[in-house]
């Protein structure tokens, strides 16, 4: 695939753009150098360590890449944002983000790869995950450079993800921050728990609505640990309704009420702010 990029800062080199600005790994950078993937606006080869003036247009030409997943063509998921680099689509409750065993094809990434291939592409890789019981927005990279860039953005907290959850009980503080490290629960194969030896985890919340015996919360992740929101809310005594793994009260449909409804980020290749919101929550 081919796309253009305008240098923002005077004196930046191609090497600095790829390694520092985009945070690409050594393997990807080496592959791009060998494939002569970066050219000037006249499609001539550029010197990677030569300082370039602001406004210089670079042309990127990447060879096709494949994904290890099997495409599934009979499931069409709602796509809320798509360009040459990324897709943001809605994952329904009950669908896994990616295969967990050999031969599994009924996951989000299999369905999205089917969409990509039907539209002329060949590569799709999820950037983050949602638990199987969590619904909402998931981002997929459409080429390896985009995947590398988004991994770095996620690590540096530049990809903002907002959720809504219905939790047990009345949350008395109108807003707050839950800052407890999370680790594995040694007594359960899938649960997580607050643990002083765990990984740092920070969740911000705001009360949207109080109902009889429950509250509707807006939550923003600062980190992205496995089961982070579920673990944090259970720890403060307000487990998600229906999340029986974390002692939430059962619901009629057996599902728990957690939805990833918004995602916002600065597009690394256009420098525009992108906000994707799912109105069907």
Secondary structure, 3 states (H helix, E strand, C coil): CEEEEECCCCCECHHHHHHHHCCCCHHHHHHHHHCCCEEECCCCECCCCCCECCCCEEEEECCCCCCCCCCCCCCCCCEEEECCCEEEEEECCCCCCCCCCCCCCCCHHHHHHHHHHHCCCCCCEECCCCCCCCEEEEEEECCHHHHHHHHHHHHCCCCEEEEEEEEECCCCCCEEEEECCEEECCCCCCCEEECCCCECCEEEEEEEEEECCEEEEEEEECCCCCCHHHHHHHHCCCCECCCHHHCCCCCCCCCCCEEEEEEEEECCCCCCEEEEECCCC
